[in-house]
Amino acid sequence: MQLSLNGQVALITGASSGIGYGCAGTLAAAGAAVAINYNRNAEPAVQLAQQITANGGQAIALAGDVSQESDVERLFQQTVDRFGGLDILVANSGLQRDAAIAEMTLEQWNTVIDVNLTGQFLCARAAVRQFRQQGERPSAGRARGKIIHMSSVHQLIPWAGHVNYAASKGGIDLLMRSLAQEIGEERIRVNAVAPGAIATAINVDATQGDAAKALLKLIPYGRIGEPQDIANAVLWLASDLSDYVHGTTLFVDGGMTLYPEFRGNG
Ligand code: NAD
């Protein structure tokens, strides 16, 4: 049983809050040295890095906007300079700019596509280049490198009022599977996690009070998810326990994709 990530290096984007923050702490607890990327909110990332280091781990907080090619290149270079290589990418950064179609501005559309889809392309490309360049790393586990994309149930469930977000996550599905098909032979494993409703800053209005009660109707398992639910899945996908899992999206959604409105006999 190999769940340990001892000796491995992980870069997690968008890790100053929510799911990314949870993933960084969890991968560090499993033994990985972690590069904790933040965009604007440095403090939580810096504090998490200090906490991990104080507990005997290795961590660094790194600024960078994943939608900017030069930022992404620098982010990967700083990670490799600090830790000597890279074994795991968690491409997690994401945001929403919600609007009905007639009111959606081009800027709202572009911002979501730039961060959620282009950002994951730039990070995946940088990871593949690094995995190739560094060759075999004895500490890396069975795969030569692992890429985990953060998708959403909305890669599958259409979402009125959020066409930009749903399109970006639908794009992640084929980005991830095409990439997995392209580079699997090199023993680079590529997968995605599709969270359902997880209580974080991105959906604070939907996961509290009366809105939370309405949301629960969409979740057969009967609770709203926590960042740790996603971090546990990411840890498994990063570890050798999932070594034969490649090109798959793991839905971690309490059953949200089970058409819950048909529970009462349709
Ligand atoms: P969050 O808002 O707490 O985290 C998103 C992170 O992305 C933030 O830390 C933010 O700073 C970062 N980010 C935004 N723009 C960036 C940029 N240009 N460069 C670098 N980082 C940037 O929300 P979260 O729920 O933790 O979201 C994490 C991921 O999970 C996103 O991809 C989101 O789409 C996905 N997701 C979340 C849910 C949910 O219910 N919370 C459901 C499905 C998918």
Residues whose N, C-alpha, C, O or C-beta is under 5 A from the ligand:
A	BS01	NAD	G14 A15 S16 S17 G18 I19 G20 Y38 N39 G64 D65 V66 S67 N92 S93 G94 L95 V115 M150 S151 S152 V153 P195 G196 A197 I198 T200 A201 I202 N203
